[in-house]
Amino acid sequence: MEQSITQLLQTPGVIMLIGAADTGKTTVGKALLEAVVVGGFTAAYVDADLDQSTVGPPACVGLKWVNSREDIEHLDSADELRFVGSTTPEGVVLPHVVATAALVDMARRADYVILDTTSVVAGVVGETLKYHTTELCQPRVVVALHRGAEMDPIVSMLERFLGVESVKVESDPLRVSSSPSERNAVRVEGFRREMAEPISQWRVQRGVFAPSLPEEFDYEKLDQMLVGVQGFGGRCLGLGVLEYKDHQLRVITRHGDSMTGLRLGSLRVDRATFATARVRLRQLIFGV
């Protein structure tokens, strides 16, 4: 692995990591960051894994500037966020790709950009997401972490259609896969940290949502909906959860002081357990 790290860092640019769950993408990403810092260069880490988030909370793409080992130890504290609103890419491929591309563009002022991606790598959704992420982010190299031949279809597609350079790295055979309950615990903890005290309640006025809501829309339907608390320039300040109580809609968040609007997500979040349930926005808003 050490030899692969050295080869990958011979030329600055964007290094995109792809692979299924528990293949070691984040581990390799941190090793790359460590080598960049030791070499005296600057790095940016863009985390596009919406579920098992390393930078920032779940349901967001996060950016962390890395100039020291201390920065690597505190990757969870995001310097920039873009809201996607789901922990899976199904139904949100467009906002997911746009959010990722926006932060990669911002990150290009660093010598090296390490782009960690979601573990969905198969099927129409997985291949579509990786295709358009590669198309817009223009990585210098795609690193495919694999067990056996599982990554061959997606790597072949990226090489054939986008002419991307790729490097295959075999996942550590001794690596222990996390169970569904362990992955759920990581997700829950991510939401719990984001919604920890101090939080405040803010009354929500009509006209603050994206997408906008019909005039006759019943706000009670928004109870427990996840929202991205937005600032200027498309920036996401953090997450919030809507609460409908006593005929009033409020957003519960730690980021209310600077918010300019709210982006509706595709999840309901139980604030007691931080369990989530997927929601189709079109059906929620228009009933179809």
TIKOLSE-410614 format. One record per residue (C-alpha): residue in one letter; z, x, y; residue number from 1. Coordinates in pm, whole numbers. Layout:
<sites>
SITE,A,Z,X,Y,NUM
...
</sites>
This chain:
<sites>
SITE,M,0,0,0,1
SITE,E,81,286,238,2
SITE,Q,-273,417,200,3
SITE,S,-414,70,276,4
SITE,I,-200,46,591,5
SITE,T,-333,380,715,6
SITE,Q,-694,276,651,7
SITE,L,-651,-61,821,8
SITE,L,-514,102,1138,9
SITE,Q,-789,361,1179,10
SITE,T,-954,141,1444,11
SITE,P,-774,-91,1690,12
SITE,G,-854,-461,1695,13
SITE,V,-765,-788,1525,14
SITE,I,-648,-769,1164,15
SITE,M,-646,-1111,999,16
SITE,L,-429,-1166,691,17
SITE,I,-522,-1437,441,18
SITE,G,-373,-1531,107,19
SITE,A,-200,-1803,-89,20
SITE,A,174,-1867,-70,21
SITE,D,401,-1578,-165,22
SITE,T,128,-1315,-179,23
SITE,G,304,-1105,84,24
SITE,K,107,-1172,405,25
SITE,T,411,-1154,630,26
SITE,T,544,-847,448,27
SITE,V,213,-668,501,28
SITE,G,205,-788,861,29
SITE,K,546,-637,931,30
SITE,A,444,-312,763,31
SITE,L,140,-296,989,32
SITE,L,357,-359,1295,33
SITE,E,597,-85,1189,34
SITE,A,312,164,1151,35
SITE,V,165,68,1489,36
SITE,V,499,115,1667,37
SITE,V,565,448,1493,38
SITE,G,219,563,1602,39
SITE,G,301,490,1966,40
SITE,F,63,196,2004,41
SITE,T,117,-163,2118,42
SITE,A,85,-466,1894,43
SITE,A,84,-842,1908,44
SITE,Y,173,-1066,1616,45
SITE,V,9,-1408,1605,46
SITE,D,170,-1636,1349,47
SITE,A,-57,-1927,1252,48
SITE,D,150,-2037,952,49
SITE,L,263,-2384,1056,50
SITE,D,502,-2437,766,51
SITE,Q,682,-2111,686,52
SITE,S,689,-1993,1046,53
SITE,T,785,-1636,1134,54
SITE,V,730,-1659,1511,55
SITE,G,871,-1968,1678,56
SITE,P,935,-2309,1521,57
SITE,P,729,-2492,1257,58
SITE,A,425,-2697,1365,59
SITE,C,330,-2434,1624,60
SITE,V,123,-2117,1646,61
SITE,G,336,-1838,1792,62
SITE,L,273,-1505,1964,63
SITE,K,515,-1211,1976,64
SITE,W,453,-890,2171,65
SITE,V,569,-592,1965,66
SITE,N,644,-261,2135,67
SITE,S,947,-144,1936,68
SITE,R,1125,-178,1604,69
SITE,E,1370,-411,1775,70
SITE,D,1082,-649,1851,71
SITE,I,993,-653,1480,72
SITE,E,1352,-747,1396,73
SITE,H,1331,-1044,1634,74
SITE,L,990,-1189,1552,75
SITE,D,1135,-1541,1538,76
SITE,S,1168,-1543,1919,77
SITE,A,819,-1636,2042,78
SITE,D,675,-1509,2369,79
SITE,E,406,-1779,2368,80
SITE,L,359,-2101,2172,81
SITE,R,77,-2347,2116,82
SITE,F,157,-2686,1965,83
SITE,V,-31,-2816,1660,84
SITE,G,209,-3089,1553,85
SITE,S,199,-3064,1175,86
SITE,T,324,-2831,904,87
SITE,T,1,-2864,704,88
SITE,P,-357,-2818,832,89
SITE,E,-485,-3146,686,90
SITE,G,-600,-3363,976,91
SITE,V,-528,-3097,1241,92
SITE,V,-787,-2826,1170,93
SITE,L,-933,-2849,1523,94
SITE,P,-605,-2809,1719,95
SITE,H,-491,-2547,1470,96
SITE,V,-802,-2333,1520,97
SITE,V,-797,-2381,1898,98
SITE,A,-429,-2284,1921,99
SITE,T,-482,-1976,1707,100
SITE,A,-791,-1861,1898,101
SITE,A,-617,-1911,2234,102
SITE,L,-325,-1687,2139,103
SITE,V,-545,-1424,1974,104
SITE,D,-748,-1405,2296,105
SITE,M,-426,-1361,2493,106
SITE,A,-307,-1096,2247,107
SITE,R,-616,-876,2279,108
SITE,R,-458,-669,2554,109
SITE,A,-249,-505,2280,110
SITE,D,-400,-218,2081,111
SITE,Y,-361,-408,1754,112
SITE,V,-340,-782,1689,113
SITE,I,-196,-888,1353,114
SITE,L,-298,-1246,1271,115
SITE,D,-93,-1408,995,116
SITE,T,-238,-1734,863,117
SITE,T,-144,-2043,667,118
SITE,S,-126,-2029,288,119
SITE,V,-387,-2304,243,120
SITE,V,-687,-2105,120,121
SITE,A,-869,-2337,-121,122
SITE,G,-1062,-2662,-103,123
SITE,V,-1246,-2810,193,124
SITE,V,-951,-2789,432,125
SITE,G,-854,-2433,341,126
SITE,E,-1206,-2294,359,127
SITE,T,-1296,-2487,676,128
SITE,L,-981,-2364,850,129
SITE,K,-1038,-2001,755,130
SITE,Y,-1409,-2018,840,131
SITE,H,-1358,-2145,1194,132
SITE,T,-1051,-1929,1255,133
SITE,T,-1257,-1624,1161,134
SITE,E,-1553,-1749,1365,135
SITE,L,-1352,-1787,1686,136
SITE,C,-1100,-1503,1648,137
SITE,Q,-1362,-1243,1549,138
SITE,P,-1128,-1016,1349,139
SITE,R,-1228,-654,1299,140
SITE,V,-1122,-690,938,141
SITE,V,-993,-965,709,142
SITE,V,-727,-857,461,143
SITE,A,-721,-1083,154,144
SITE,L,-400,-1063,-47,145
SITE,H,-472,-1194,-393,146
SITE,R,-361,-1247,-750,147
SITE,G,-659,-1208,-978,148
SITE,A,-980,-1362,-840,149
SITE,E,-823,-1648,-643,150
SITE,M,-952,-1524,-306,151
SITE,D,-1308,-1445,-418,152
SITE,P,-1465,-1778,-303,153
SITE,I,-1326,-1768,50,154
SITE,V,-1390,-1395,96,155
SITE,S,-1749,-1435,-25,156
SITE,M,-1799,-1723,219,157
SITE,L,-1668,-1524,516,158
SITE,E,-1881,-1222,427,159
SITE,R,-2196,-1425,365,160
SITE,F,-2188,-1650,671,161
SITE,L,-1995,-1448,928,162
SITE,G,-2064,-1091,820,163
SITE,V,-1697,-1007,839,164
SITE,E,-1556,-686,695,165
SITE,S,-1298,-759,428,166
SITE,V,-1041,-563,230,167
SITE,K,-881,-701,-85,168
SITE,V,-520,-605,-152,169
SITE,E,-357,-705,-479,170
SITE,S,-28,-884,-435,171
SITE,D,281,-717,-577,172
SITE,P,299,-843,-939,173
SITE,L,679,-822,-928,174
SITE,R,699,-1048,-624,175
SITE,V,900,-1363,-701,176
SITE,S,745,-1688,-579,177
SITE,S,965,-1918,-375,178
SITE,S,1035,-2265,-512,179
SITE,P,939,-2586,-328,180
SITE,S,1305,-2640,-242,181
SITE,E,1332,-2288,-99,182
SITE,R,1019,-2341,113,183
SITE,N,1157,-2673,231,184
SITE,A,1484,-2504,326,185
SITE,V,1296,-2250,542,186
SITE,R,1108,-2532,717,187
SITE,V,1425,-2735,774,188
SITE,E,1606,-2432,916,189
SITE,G,1316,-2371,1154,190
SITE,F,1345,-2724,1294,191
SITE,R,1724,-2702,1299,192
SITE,R,1720,-2383,1511,193
SITE,E,1470,-2535,1752,194
SITE,M,1677,-2852,1798,195
SITE,A,2015,-2676,1820,196
SITE,E,2245,-2721,2118,197
SITE,P,2219,-2725,2409,198
SITE,I,1981,-3019,2396,199
SITE,S,1932,-3298,2648,200
SITE,Q,1779,-3643,2657,201
SITE,W,1506,-3721,2908,202
SITE,R,1361,-4063,2980,203
SITE,V,990,-4077,2908,204
SITE,Q,749,-4245,3148,205
SITE,R,408,-4387,3065,206
SITE,G,121,-4150,3125,207
SITE,V,292,-3830,3008,208
SITE,F,139,-3825,2661,209
SITE,A,-160,-3649,2512,210
SITE,P,-336,-3828,2358,211
SITE,S,-279,-4106,2610,212
SITE,L,-148,-4439,2483,213
SITE,P,-292,-4789,2538,214
SITE,E,-121,-4993,2809,215
SITE,E,8,-5246,2557,216
SITE,F,136,-4987,2311,217
SITE,D,476,-5058,2154,218
SITE,Y,689,-4751,2225,219
SITE,E,928,-4838,1944,220
SITE,K,663,-4700,1706,221
SITE,L,727,-4354,1851,222
SITE,D,1088,-4333,1732,223
SITE,Q,1151,-3997,1556,224
SITE,M,803,-3864,1640,225
SITE,L,770,-3489,1687,226
SITE,V,629,-3381,2023,227
SITE,G,526,-3057,2183,228
SITE,V,698,-3012,2519,229
SITE,Q,421,-2883,2741,230
SITE,G,418,-2662,3048,231
SITE,F,124,-2561,3265,232
SITE,G,-190,-2396,3130,233
SITE,G,-168,-2547,2783,234
SITE,R,154,-2361,2713,235
SITE,C,401,-2518,2471,236
SITE,L,761,-2466,2580,237
SITE,G,902,-2582,2246,238
SITE,L,957,-2894,2038,239
SITE,G,1118,-3228,2101,240
SITE,V,1184,-3548,1906,241
SITE,L,1137,-3894,2054,242
SITE,E,1411,-4156,2032,243
SITE,Y,1367,-4526,2104,244
SITE,K,1699,-4691,2178,245
SITE,D,1808,-4986,2393,246
SITE,H,1444,-5052,2490,247
SITE,Q,1413,-4702,2634,248
SITE,L,1207,-4409,2506,249
SITE,R,1362,-4065,2544,250
SITE,V,1272,-3716,2435,251
SITE,I,1546,-3497,2291,252
SITE,T,1474,-3131,2359,253
SITE,R,1604,-2799,2490,254
SITE,H,1300,-2757,2715,255
SITE,G,1308,-3049,2954,256
SITE,D,1358,-2864,3283,257
SITE,S,1001,-2730,3305,258
SITE,M,807,-2988,3104,259
SITE,T,491,-3137,3251,260
SITE,G,394,-3360,2957,261
SITE,L,431,-3433,2588,262
SITE,R,181,-3385,2307,263
SITE,L,223,-3618,2013,264
SITE,G,252,-3453,1675,265
SITE,S,167,-3589,1333,266
SITE,L,522,-3589,1195,267
SITE,R,838,-3793,1211,268
SITE,V,1152,-3583,1206,269
SITE,D,1493,-3706,1094,270
SITE,R,1730,-3535,1338,271
SITE,A,2020,-3555,1092,272
SITE,T,1847,-3382,800,273
SITE,F,1529,-3247,966,274
SITE,A,1328,-3396,681,275
SITE,T,972,-3475,788,276
SITE,A,714,-3742,707,277
SITE,R,345,-3717,792,278
SITE,V,192,-3967,1034,279
SITE,R,-174,-4041,1104,280
SITE,L,-196,-4063,1484,281
SITE,R,-506,-4281,1483,282
SITE,Q,-332,-4534,1262,283
SITE,L,-13,-4514,1469,284
SITE,I,-188,-4568,1802,285
SITE,F,-476,-4797,1710,286
SITE,G,-368,-4941,1376,287
SITE,V,-680,-4819,1193,288
</sites>
